[in-house]
Structures are given as structure tokens and as C-alpha cells.
Amino acid sequence: MWRALASNALTILVVGLFLIGGLILWGQSQYKAEGPLETAMCLQVKSGSNMTRVSQQLADEGAISSAMIFRMGADYTDKAQQLKAGSFLVREGASMAQIIDDITSSGASTCGSEIEYRVGVTRVQTRVRELNPATLEFVEIASFEAGEEEAPAEYVEKRQDSDTRYRVSVAEGVTSWKVVEALKGIDALTGEVSEIPAEGMLAPDSYELAPGDDRAAVLQDMQAKQQLRINAVWESRQNDLPISSPEEMLILASIIEKETGVPHERGQVASVFVNRLEKGMKLQTDPTVIYGVTKGQGVLGRGLRRSELRRATPWNTYVIDGLPPTPIANPGLASLEAAVAPEDTDYVFFVADGTGGHAFAETLDEHNRNVAKWREIEAERNSSSN
């Protein structure tokens, strides 16, 4: 009898262990399997929340199949106490394991609200955006010009949210003075800027920010990125160019940047200046004259006067030979690349063509005809606007 009881107990124990093992394996497979979420969502984790609340929220949204397995998985992987506050993108079909990793790793929000400070040549625009989880595209909900307009309520609200993300985007062709002035006006940043970085040495790009970041440190990041670009592009340069150093490359690239915003034209514009340098011709480019007037501090806001075209400044390429002594703006990567890999042309002239681009010419006669066409276009526009 006792043997039978012991045998039955052993059988029950083995079956029980087998069932428990099966449940564990099933739970693990559920934890790592593709989830039921059909459309991506933005998960808001409030400060002070816990895995119980988050698991129930995910279950209610249809992102996970079991709140209990989700919590057990977090406990089993020792991540239950590593929950971060923020806004996290949960992609369609995300497994519980993926979601756990996302909400316990860096703590950096991956969806929700973003405030972007866009530093352009003529203005600084602040945009408040929301990420649409379904399309992974930002939708603008407010926009204003810092210093010119009162901040809208949406901006004030998002500035107070701890999970709002921030970035500053610097356009190609912006001067170093303009960048510094823009950073001074960003209330999410702290610290003073003791001096304006050298012209041309800030990389136009988009930079993630965090509230309280030091302005000088942000500028250092921009300088480091630009130096890396300069080093890499200089190493890839064509042979026999009329520029002899990375510094001259940077100067030429800044002129290319200011002369055209049309991507496919950069190589042609670069060829004009390279050809002129090789022939000993003056560059005769208006943006250098403008820089001599403004020193990169502000926008001229009007056409150049004849007296300014004749006035001698270190940057006036109608007067000086060769390149000016410094860059006239911060060039982007594409303009740097064009400076060391110009197209193979015989062009030595170009003028606006009325479409936003330029008409290029090899001879003065051809150039004069292009100029006459441009004057006609200007006259027509002026008469239609009056």
C-alpha cells in the first residue's frame, strides 16, 4: 500500500514538474513571440509608475496578450525596477521582450512631443511636433519665430513635460554668429558662450538636446562634427586642384554654399570657381561682398550697391585676387565635397536663370546673353508686382 502511494505521489510530482516546465516554456515563447499590436502606438510612462500599471495599460491597448506574463518576464530578466519615465514607441507586432527593453534601457523618449529649433539664414523658427506612431512622421502642432512672436500655449505646455524631446537644426550657409545668437535664445539651454567659433567650423546638421545642456558644449559638438567632415573630405580630393589646404577647401565650400541651394548645381558652381582660380581670374561672387559688409552678423536685407562692389574689403572678390581670408558661412557636407570634386567643365560665368537655378557660360558673350535674359525676367516680375 505504501509503495503504491509513493509511486502515485512520484507520478503526480513528475507530471506536475512536467506541466510546470511546459508552462514556463510556453510563457517564454509568449514573452518573445510577435505581439498582437496591429498599429504602432506611443506608450506614455508617467514618473512614479510601475510594471503593474504599464502591463495593464499595454494589455488594455491590445499591445500584449498577457499582463501577467509581461510582469513575470520583467521580474525574470531583473528589469522590473528599471522602468523609465517617458514616451516610448511600441511598433506593430512588438514582442513583450522588445517592449521591456525599450522602456527600461536609456530612458530617452522615442515618440511623443518634440521641440525643434530651426536655425536658418534669415530667421530662427521654433516648431512643436508630435510623432504619429502609425506613419512614424512628425505632425506640426505649433510654430513661431523666437524673439518675434509670443510663444504659443502648446510650446509652454510641452516645455513643462518631462518627456518632451529637443533638437536644434542648423541649415547650410548659416554664419557662426547666427548660430551663437540662436543658441542664446533657446531657453532649454544653459551657460554662456565666451567667443564665436571660427567661421565655417560648425557643421550644419540636426542635434539632439536635453534640457539644461550647456551652450558651449553644443557648439563643441558642432565643431567636432565639422572637423571630422573636413578631414574626411580633404582626403578624398581630386588631384591638381588650385587649393592647397583644408582651410582653402573650407573657404571655397562656403562660397559654393552661398551661391546655390540647388543640389545638382554644386559641382558646376564649384567648376566655375576652380576654373577661375586656375586662370588667375577674380572670383567676382556677390556673397563675399555681402560678408565684407555684414561680417556675418545679420542679413543685408537689400541689394548690393555699386559702391560696395568697388569697396576694398578682405572678402570682396571683385577687388582681391583668389580666395578671401576666411569662410563666409558654415558649408554643409555636399558643398565640401563639391569643392574637392568639381564637375569637369569650361564654365567661368554663371547668372540666375529665373527658376531658382543658374545659367552657366564658357564665354563672356554667352554670359552677357544670359544676363540680358535675367534682366528681362527681373523687369517682368517688377512690372507684374506693381
C-alpha positions as a Python dict, from the first residue, in 0.01 Angstrom:
ca = {
    (1, 'M'): (0, 0, 0),
    (2, 'W'): (269, 246, 97),
    (3, 'R'): (461, 154, -213),
    (4, 'A'): (154, 233, -425),
    (5, 'L'): (104, 565, -253),
    (6, 'A'): (470, 657, -300),
    (7, 'S'): (456, 552, -661),
    (8, 'N'): (142, 758, -723),
    (9, 'A'): (292, 1059, -545),
    (10, 'L'): (606, 1030, -754),
    (11, 'T'): (397, 1010, -1068),
    (12, 'I'): (196, 1318, -968),
    (13, 'L'): (518, 1503, -888),
    (14, 'V'): (674, 1414, -1223),
    (15, 'V'): (359, 1514, -1409),
    (16, 'G'): (339, 1835, -1208),
    (17, 'L'): (701, 1920, -1283),
    (18, 'F'): (640, 1840, -1647),
    (19, 'L'): (336, 2069, -1655),
    (20, 'I'): (524, 2346, -1477),
    (21, 'G'): (813, 2311, -1720),
    (22, 'G'): (569, 2323, -2007),
    (23, 'L'): (405, 2634, -1868),
    (24, 'I'): (744, 2800, -1828),
    (25, 'L'): (843, 2715, -2185),
    (26, 'W'): (504, 2838, -2309),
    (27, 'G'): (540, 3159, -2111),
    (28, 'Q'): (888, 3217, -2251),
    (29, 'S'): (764, 3161, -2604),
    (30, 'Q'): (477, 3406, -2546),
    (31, 'Y'): (720, 3661, -2398),
    (32, 'K'): (946, 3652, -2706),
    (33, 'A'): (680, 3596, -2971),
    (34, 'E'): (545, 3863, -3204),
    (35, 'G'): (285, 4069, -3022),
    (36, 'P'): (-79, 4135, -3118),
    (37, 'L'): (-45, 4511, -3175),
    (38, 'E'): (-167, 4591, -3529),
    (39, 'T'): (-87, 4965, -3534),
    (40, 'A'): (213, 5127, -3366),
    (41, 'M'): (136, 5327, -3053),
    (42, 'C'): (305, 5578, -2825),
    (43, 'L'): (327, 5446, -2469),
    (44, 'Q'): (329, 5717, -2201),
    (45, 'V'): (507, 5608, -1882),
    (46, 'K'): (450, 5862, -1608),
    (47, 'S'): (705, 5935, -1340),
    (48, 'G'): (644, 5706, -1042),
    (49, 'S'): (465, 5441, -1246),
    (50, 'N'): (539, 5067, -1213),
    (51, 'M'): (529, 4749, -1418),
    (52, 'T'): (182, 4656, -1293),
    (53, 'R'): (30, 4978, -1428),
    (54, 'V'): (229, 4965, -1751),
    (55, 'S'): (144, 4600, -1817),
    (56, 'Q'): (-226, 4669, -1765),
    (57, 'Q'): (-208, 4976, -1991),
    (58, 'L'): (-43, 4769, -2265),
    (59, 'A'): (-298, 4491, -2227),
    (60, 'D'): (-587, 4739, -2246),
    (61, 'E'): (-437, 4887, -2566),
    (62, 'G'): (-404, 4540, -2719),
    (63, 'A'): (-25, 4558, -2734),
    (64, 'I'): (39, 4244, -2527),
    (65, 'S'): (-151, 3918, -2482),
    (66, 'S'): (-94, 3881, -2108),
    (67, 'A'): (-18, 4142, -1842),
    (68, 'M'): (91, 3864, -1606),
    (69, 'I'): (346, 3714, -1846),
    (70, 'F'): (474, 4067, -1916),
    (71, 'R'): (533, 4127, -1542),
    (72, 'M'): (687, 3783, -1491),
    (73, 'G'): (921, 3845, -1784),
    (74, 'A'): (1029, 4177, -1635),
    (75, 'D'): (1094, 4004, -1299),
    (76, 'Y'): (1277, 3710, -1459),
    (77, 'T'): (1511, 3943, -1653),
    (78, 'D'): (1569, 4165, -1345),
    (79, 'K'): (1423, 4467, -1523),
    (80, 'A'): (1112, 4525, -1313),
    (81, 'Q'): (1284, 4800, -1113),
    (82, 'Q'): (1448, 4963, -1418),
    (83, 'L'): (1133, 5121, -1561),
    (84, 'K'): (1198, 5467, -1709),
    (85, 'A'): (955, 5756, -1740),
    (86, 'G'): (899, 5887, -2090),
    (87, 'S'): (719, 5833, -2418),
    (88, 'F'): (813, 5513, -2600),
    (89, 'L'): (725, 5399, -2948),
    (90, 'V'): (575, 5049, -2947),
    (91, 'R'): (590, 4918, -3302),
    (92, 'E'): (327, 4691, -3451),
    (93, 'G'): (396, 4328, -3364),
    (94, 'A'): (649, 4419, -3093),
    (95, 'S'): (716, 4132, -2853),
    (96, 'M'): (692, 4171, -2477),
    (97, 'A'): (1069, 4129, -2458),
    (98, 'Q'): (1120, 4416, -2705),
    (99, 'I'): (882, 4642, -2515),
    (100, 'I'): (1056, 4564, -2185),
    (101, 'D'): (1391, 4653, -2341),
    (102, 'D'): (1256, 4980, -2478),
    (103, 'I'): (1106, 5105, -2152),
    (104, 'T'): (1397, 5003, -1928),
    (105, 'S'): (1706, 5095, -2130),
    (106, 'S'): (1820, 5455, -2189),
    (107, 'G'): (1510, 5637, -2076),
    (108, 'A'): (1523, 5858, -2386),
    (109, 'S'): (1178, 5916, -2531),
    (110, 'T'): (1130, 5768, -2877),
    (111, 'C'): (791, 5918, -2958),
    (112, 'G'): (553, 6181, -2832),
    (113, 'S'): (639, 6551, -2841),
    (114, 'E'): (946, 6720, -2982),
    (115, 'I'): (1050, 7084, -2981),
    (116, 'E'): (1277, 7169, -3273),
    (117, 'Y'): (1471, 7493, -3303),
    (118, 'R'): (1542, 7554, -3673),
    (119, 'V'): (1829, 7794, -3732),
    (120, 'G'): (1805, 7938, -4081),
    (121, 'V'): (1996, 8207, -4264),
    (122, 'T'): (1733, 8474, -4202),
    (123, 'R'): (1535, 8353, -3901),
    (124, 'V'): (1509, 8109, -3613),
    (125, 'Q'): (1187, 7910, -3609),
    (126, 'T'): (1062, 7703, -3317),
    (127, 'R'): (837, 7409, -3403),
    (128, 'V'): (635, 7189, -3168),
    (129, 'R'): (574, 6847, -3322),
    (130, 'E'): (405, 6518, -3234),
    (131, 'L'): (515, 6183, -3374),
    (132, 'N'): (233, 5991, -3541),
    (133, 'P'): (310, 5630, -3438),
    (134, 'A'): (123, 5487, -3735),
    (135, 'T'): (322, 5676, -4001),
    (136, 'L'): (637, 5748, -3797),
    (137, 'E'): (612, 6105, -3925),
    (138, 'F'): (603, 6422, -3718),
    (139, 'V'): (294, 6641, -3728),
    (140, 'E'): (344, 7009, -3652),
    (141, 'I'): (107, 7144, -3388),
    (142, 'A'): (260, 7489, -3334),
    (143, 'S'): (526, 7713, -3485),
    (144, 'F'): (662, 8059, -3409),
    (145, 'E'): (967, 8280, -3457),
    (146, 'A'): (1165, 8315, -3136),
    (147, 'G'): (1210, 8678, -3038),
    (148, 'E'): (949, 8793, -3290),
    (149, 'E'): (633, 8625, -3163),
    (150, 'E'): (496, 8524, -2826),
    (151, 'A'): (539, 8156, -2752),
    (152, 'P'): (207, 7973, -2807),
    (153, 'A'): (38, 7772, -2533),
    (154, 'E'): (142, 7443, -2697),
    (155, 'Y'): (508, 7536, -2659),
    (156, 'V'): (468, 7639, -2295),
    (157, 'E'): (285, 7315, -2220),
    (158, 'K'): (542, 7089, -2387),
    (159, 'R'): (830, 7273, -2219),
    (160, 'Q'): (683, 7164, -1887),
    (161, 'D'): (651, 6797, -1987),
    (162, 'S'): (949, 6593, -1867),
    (163, 'D'): (936, 6354, -2166),
    (164, 'T'): (947, 6623, -2437),
    (165, 'R'): (1243, 6576, -2671),
    (166, 'Y'): (1451, 6864, -2806),
    (167, 'R'): (1671, 6924, -3108),
    (168, 'V'): (1839, 7213, -3285),
    (169, 'S'): (1869, 7200, -3663),
    (170, 'V'): (2123, 7426, -3833),
    (171, 'A'): (2077, 7496, -4204),
    (172, 'E'): (2362, 7507, -4454),
    (173, 'G'): (2501, 7855, -4513),
    (174, 'V'): (2427, 7996, -4167),
    (175, 'T'): (2709, 8202, -4013),
    (176, 'S'): (2869, 8117, -3680),
    (177, 'W'): (2740, 8441, -3528),
    (178, 'K'): (2384, 8345, -3623),
    (179, 'V'): (2421, 8002, -3463),
    (180, 'V'): (2550, 8151, -3138),
    (181, 'E'): (2269, 8406, -3127),
    (182, 'A'): (2015, 8130, -3187),
    (183, 'L'): (2155, 7914, -2904),
    (184, 'K'): (2142, 8214, -2671),
    (185, 'G'): (1769, 8238, -2740),
    (186, 'I'): (1691, 7872, -2663),
    (187, 'D'): (1552, 7871, -2311),
    (188, 'A'): (1608, 7496, -2271),
    (189, 'L'): (1987, 7552, -2276),
    (190, 'T'): (2215, 7698, -2010),
    (191, 'G'): (2560, 7853, -1989),
    (192, 'E'): (2741, 8139, -2158),
    (193, 'V'): (2928, 8147, -2488),
    (194, 'S'): (3258, 8327, -2439),
    (195, 'E'): (3350, 8357, -2808),
    (196, 'I'): (3205, 8294, -3151),
    (197, 'P'): (3355, 7984, -3318),
    (198, 'A'): (3560, 8038, -3631),
    (199, 'E'): (3350, 8089, -3942),
    (200, 'G'): (3290, 7766, -4129),
    (201, 'M'): (3374, 7540, -3836),
    (202, 'L'): (3018, 7448, -3730),
    (203, 'A'): (2860, 7153, -3908),
    (204, 'P'): (2510, 7220, -4041),
    (205, 'D'): (2306, 6929, -3910),
    (206, 'S'): (2042, 6825, -3658),
    (207, 'Y'): (2149, 6781, -3295),
    (208, 'E'): (1963, 6617, -3008),
    (209, 'L'): (1942, 6834, -2696),
    (210, 'A'): (1847, 6777, -2336),
    (211, 'P'): (1710, 7045, -2106),
    (212, 'G'): (1997, 7207, -1920),
    (213, 'D'): (2260, 7128, -2183),
    (214, 'D'): (2546, 7378, -2192),
    (215, 'R'): (2552, 7606, -2498),
    (216, 'A'): (2930, 7590, -2525),
    (217, 'A'): (2915, 7209, -2522),
    (218, 'V'): (2659, 7210, -2806),
    (219, 'L'): (2893, 7431, -3010),
    (220, 'Q'): (3181, 7194, -2937),
    (221, 'D'): (2975, 6905, -3077),
    (222, 'M'): (2911, 7106, -3394),
    (223, 'Q'): (3281, 7189, -3427),
    (224, 'A'): (3387, 6829, -3373),
    (225, 'K'): (3148, 6706, -3643),
    (226, 'Q'): (3267, 6969, -3890),
    (227, 'Q'): (3631, 6882, -3826),
    (228, 'L'): (3560, 6516, -3896),
    (229, 'R'): (3390, 6612, -4222),
    (230, 'I'): (3677, 6837, -4325),
    (231, 'N'): (3936, 6568, -4256),
    (232, 'A'): (3744, 6300, -4448),
    (233, 'V'): (3659, 6517, -4749),
    (234, 'W'): (4011, 6657, -4781),
    (235, 'E'): (4146, 6303, -4801),
    (236, 'S'): (3912, 6232, -5094),
    (237, 'R'): (4008, 6539, -5301),
    (238, 'Q'): (4086, 6532, -5671),
    (239, 'N'): (4443, 6585, -5786),
    (240, 'D'): (4573, 6917, -5923),
    (241, 'L'): (4312, 7141, -5762),
    (242, 'P'): (4404, 7510, -5717),
    (243, 'I'): (4350, 7480, -5341),
    (244, 'S'): (4636, 7368, -5122),
    (245, 'S'): (4492, 7311, -4774),
    (246, 'P'): (4179, 7206, -4586),
    (247, 'E'): (4138, 7571, -4487),
    (248, 'E'): (4117, 7680, -4852),
    (249, 'M'): (3876, 7394, -4922),
    (250, 'L'): (3652, 7522, -4642),
    (251, 'I'): (3660, 7877, -4781),
    (252, 'L'): (3571, 7759, -5131),
    (253, 'A'): (3296, 7533, -4997),
    (254, 'S'): (3139, 7824, -4809),
    (255, 'I'): (3124, 8030, -5130),
    (256, 'I'): (2965, 7738, -5317),
    (257, 'E'): (2714, 7703, -5034),
    (258, 'K'): (2609, 8067, -5054),
    (259, 'E'): (2589, 8072, -5433),
    (260, 'T'): (2345, 7786, -5486),
    (261, 'G'): (2085, 7591, -5297),
    (262, 'V'): (2021, 7358, -5591),
    (263, 'P'): (2189, 7024, -5515),
    (264, 'H'): (2273, 6925, -5874),
    (265, 'E'): (2437, 7265, -5938),
    (266, 'R'): (2704, 7247, -5672),
    (267, 'G'): (2952, 7062, -5892),
    (268, 'Q'): (2901, 7315, -6174),
    (269, 'V'): (2935, 7616, -5944),
    (270, 'A'): (3249, 7461, -5799),
    (271, 'S'): (3388, 7416, -6150),
    (272, 'V'): (3338, 7786, -6227),
    (273, 'F'): (3543, 7893, -5926),
    (274, 'V'): (3810, 7628, -5982),
    (275, 'N'): (3843, 7732, -6346),
    (276, 'R'): (3869, 8098, -6247),
    (277, 'L'): (4135, 8024, -5987),
    (278, 'E'): (4334, 7825, -6242),
    (279, 'K'): (4310, 8107, -6498),
    (280, 'G'): (4402, 8377, -6245),
    (281, 'M'): (4058, 8541, -6279),
    (282, 'K'): (3894, 8717, -5987),
    (283, 'L'): (3609, 8512, -5841),
    (284, 'Q'): (3364, 8807, -5853),
    (285, 'T'): (3097, 8650, -5633),
    (286, 'D'): (2839, 8867, -5454),
    (287, 'P'): (2813, 8664, -5129),
    (288, 'T'): (3175, 8752, -5048),
    (289, 'V'): (3096, 9122, -5089),
    (290, 'I'): (2795, 9087, -4860),
    (291, 'Y'): (3010, 8918, -4597),
    (292, 'G'): (3254, 9207, -4615),
    (293, 'V'): (2965, 9441, -4534),
    (294, 'T'): (2791, 9240, -4260),
    (295, 'K'): (3085, 9036, -4123),
    (296, 'G'): (2831, 8756, -4098),
    (297, 'Q'): (2629, 8938, -3832),
    (298, 'G'): (2277, 8965, -3963),
    (299, 'V'): (2127, 8979, -4310),
    (300, 'L'): (2196, 9262, -4554),
    (301, 'G'): (1828, 9274, -4647),
    (302, 'R'): (1876, 9468, -4972),
    (303, 'G'): (2065, 9459, -5297),
    (304, 'L'): (2434, 9544, -5313),
    (305, 'R'): (2527, 9899, -5404),
    (306, 'R'): (2781, 9974, -5676),
    (307, 'S'): (2996, 10145, -5415),
    (308, 'E'): (3001, 9822, -5211),
    (309, 'L'): (3106, 9619, -5514),
    (310, 'R'): (3402, 9857, -5557),
    (311, 'R'): (3489, 9892, -5189),
    (312, 'A'): (3802, 9708, -5082),
    (313, 'T'): (3745, 9458, -4800),
    (314, 'P'): (3939, 9138, -4728),
    (315, 'W'): (3640, 8940, -4863),
    (316, 'N'): (3544, 9141, -5174),
    (317, 'T'): (3634, 8905, -5458),
    (318, 'Y'): (3563, 9179, -5715),
    (319, 'V'): (3871, 9352, -5571),
    (320, 'I'): (4100, 9085, -5428),
    (321, 'D'): (4272, 8804, -5614),
    (322, 'G'): (4197, 8445, -5526),
    (323, 'L'): (4006, 8330, -5221),
    (324, 'P'): (3907, 8553, -4928),
    (325, 'P'): (4096, 8500, -4599),
    (326, 'T'): (3814, 8314, -4420),
    (327, 'P'): (3496, 8122, -4499),
    (328, 'I'): (3182, 8334, -4535),
    (329, 'A'): (2942, 8081, -4377),
    (330, 'N'): (2923, 7726, -4248),
    (331, 'P'): (2909, 7493, -4551),
    (332, 'G'): (2733, 7159, -4547),
    (333, 'L'): (2886, 6826, -4640),
    (334, 'A'): (2767, 6841, -5003),
    (335, 'S'): (2940, 7176, -5063),
    (336, 'L'): (3261, 7048, -4904),
    (337, 'E'): (3250, 6750, -5139),
    (338, 'A'): (3184, 6974, -5440),
    (339, 'A'): (3485, 7190, -5353),
    (340, 'V'): (3722, 6893, -5391),
    (341, 'A'): (3536, 6717, -5673),
    (342, 'P'): (3408, 6984, -5914),
    (343, 'E'): (3249, 6883, -6241),
    (344, 'D'): (3476, 6886, -6544),
    (345, 'T'): (3356, 7193, -6736),
    (346, 'D'): (3494, 7501, -6909),
    (347, 'Y'): (3245, 7732, -6738),
    (348, 'V'): (3378, 8058, -6599),
    (349, 'F'): (3048, 8251, -6565),
    (350, 'F'): (2703, 8195, -6423),
    (351, 'V'): (2395, 8405, -6350),
    (352, 'A'): (2047, 8341, -6213),
    (353, 'D'): (1807, 8189, -6468),
    (354, 'G'): (1477, 8280, -6305),
    (355, 'T'): (1390, 7927, -6192),
    (356, 'G'): (1595, 7925, -5873),
    (357, 'G'): (1897, 7788, -6056),
    (358, 'H'): (2166, 7936, -6278),
    (359, 'A'): (2266, 7964, -6643),
    (360, 'F'): (2633, 7876, -6698),
    (361, 'A'): (2860, 8005, -6974),
    (362, 'E'): (3208, 7947, -7111),
    (363, 'T'): (3246, 8285, -7284),
    (364, 'L'): (3170, 8646, -7195),
    (365, 'D'): (2938, 8685, -7495),
    (366, 'E'): (2731, 8386, -7388),
    (367, 'H'): (2727, 8514, -7031),
    (368, 'N'): (2609, 8859, -7141),
    (369, 'R'): (2319, 8699, -7327),
    (370, 'N'): (2227, 8504, -7013),
    (371, 'V'): (2247, 8825, -6809),
    (372, 'A'): (2018, 9003, -7058),
    (373, 'K'): (1762, 8722, -7023),
    (374, 'W'): (1779, 8751, -6645),
    (375, 'R'): (1728, 9128, -6663),
    (376, 'E'): (1416, 9073, -6875),
    (377, 'I'): (1281, 8828, -6617),
    (378, 'E'): (1350, 9078, -6337),
    (379, 'A'): (1176, 9356, -6530),
    (380, 'E'): (869, 9140, -6593),
    (381, 'R'): (847, 9045, -6227),
    (382, 'N'): (883, 9404, -6114),
    (383, 'S'): (613, 9524, -6353),
    (384, 'S'): (369, 9250, -6250),
    (385, 'S'): (420, 9325, -5880),
    (386, 'N'): (348, 9700, -5927),
}
